Amino acid sequence: MNELETHLRSLADHVPEPDERATQAARAVMRSSLPIRTDGRARGRSWFIRARTRPYLLAAAALLVIAGGALAAGAWSLDDLPPFGNRADEAFVLPSTDILPGGYERTRPPRYDELPERPALLFPMGVGYTEALTRYAAARARRQVLPARVELTDPLPSGKVVMVRADDRVVLDPAAPSGYAATTGLVNTLPRPYGGDALPIARCQLLIGADDPQSPACDAPGVTRTYVREGVNGRWIPSPNEEELQDPDVQASTELSVLSDPSVPRFTVTGRMGEMLRVSLGNPGRRALSPIVARRAQTTEGVTLVVASAGTRLCFLQIGGGGTGSVCGTQRGFLSRGAAISGGRYRSGPLRLSGLVGDGVAEVRTDGGRVVPVINNTFTFQPADGVRTLTFSGPIGTFTLPVGPGADKSERFTPDRSRERVLSRIALTGGGYAAIRVAPNRGGGRCDWLYILGQVRTTRCTRPTDPPLPYDVVSGGFNPGDRGYPYVYSGPFAPEVGAVEMNFADGTSRRLPLNQGFVLFEIPRRNLDKERWPVAVTTFDQDGVALVRNSLGDFGQIVRQQGIPK
């Protein structure tokens, strides 16, 4: 290393927060010298087609130091980092595109083993994994190369995406900072801009320390993979919950012609469902930032299936048949397992299964032999008792998925309403009540209902064989409504949770009432001002040790939708 490079590196500990113009200048220098490969295909050894010019490297290094980052002592430089994507799920690595039989496209994250060799990110002392991911995601969202005071260092050991060094400094994989799917090897993507929530990650992708004796064991054949999550204050806790991240299988096409086919009639969702749909699609208050496109895919047997999208978000709705339900998510991850299946029973009636599939799926077949047609990327039918799997076939090939516990012949929702009782009840500031009612579930377990202003907002029934509630996530949430609707935070929590605390923007906090594992709380009107509204919820174990802190980054969208109650 020459004297100039040594001097540049020494400046990293004394630089201010990143400057946007400097970062953009660094990126401009890099990209003008090194043409970017953005074809979305699996890459080779490098993110860029390298033009190894020494003047470029020194100029980029100087601009990077000005922007707040530092190069490594070795040969690593900015061109070894993954390129920027344009969306939350492309923040750290661009997707790959596969061409399936018949010419259908499948967009997927790259596999971990497809990624080229790359340096790791070394964060300052005192920055834990969650905070490191927060800073890195925020920098990428601002189109910056690196967060402030972050250095490039040698790559992590193969298969590892985060490590805590002996000096307690966190080292992070820049291309797979939130891990990769243990089953498929596909890089986990963030379904939305990262807001600082704690994320679960497979232990075999994690080193608590460089000499962690347990880490190699989780790579051994036949060893059960466990998961860990960084809680509050850097405390690591067990976690079986990888579902908080996308764990895609991407078995089929991700193309959806139902949204672009002009022959499919448009559909307008109104009323409360329309308001909830706008919130789910990130378009509250009828804003025109991302226009909503809704198509009526098919109507049959008194059921209407609707597919709606706005920007990168997608919703699949079943309207009629005794009720209305919706499933929403990011378009890229919505069909990650080849199909999105939803179903249930209305008032203990017959089970109905509906779903959304990508282009190239021609039919759905039950394990009993029944064939269901696919119309405009959708299907719906009432299966016979005992159906466990659905097989999807067409030009894209064949794949099979389980239908879920709702197809069990023994009815899941069988509460004994004669023994129903009120568990919690609060008077709402605008008048009326909110309440949680519970009743035994016949055959074991319990059912509970959330009532707000006399209407049932959520229903849940459990069986003794169901997995327990996770204690490594914040399992409560808000129940949005239309204009003037009360701001009610509620939900069940695991027995390991001893206390729930809501944190507000003005720095204050409040312990929420926890009654037999349930929280029911109305946000005071004074906390609906932006300077004082809720920003996070923190859970604590029975000994008072903080477990997980979950940000409430979407609360502003709810306020824009509901307004301030009179």
Secondary structure, 3 states (H helix, E strand, C coil): CCHHHHHHHHHHHHCCCCCHHHHHHHHHHHHHHCCECCCCCCCCCCCECCCCCHHHHHHHHHHHHHHCEECCCCCCCHHHCCCCCCCHHHCCCCCEEEECCCCCEEEECCEHHHCCCCCEEECCCCCCHHHHHHHHHHHHHCCCCCCCCEEEECCCCCCCCEEECCCCCEEECCCCCCCECCCCCEECCCCCCCCCCCCEEEHHHEECCCCCCCCHHHHCCCCCCCEEEECHHHCEEEECCHHHCCCCCCCCCCCCHHHCCCCCCECCCCHHHHHHHHHHCCCHHHCCCCCCEEEEEEEECCEEEEEEEECCEEEEEEEECCEEEEEEEEHHHHCCCCEEEEEECCCCCCCEEEEEECCCCCEEEECCCCEEECECCEEEECCCCCCCEEEEEECCEEEEEECCHHHCCCCCCCECHHHCEEEEEEECCCCCEEEEEEEEECCCCEEEEEEECCEEEEEEECCCCCCCCCCCCCCCEECCCCCCCCCEEEEECCCCEEEEEEEECCCCEEEECEECCEEEEECCHHHHCCCCCEEEEEEEECCCCEEEEEECCCHHHHHHHHCCCC
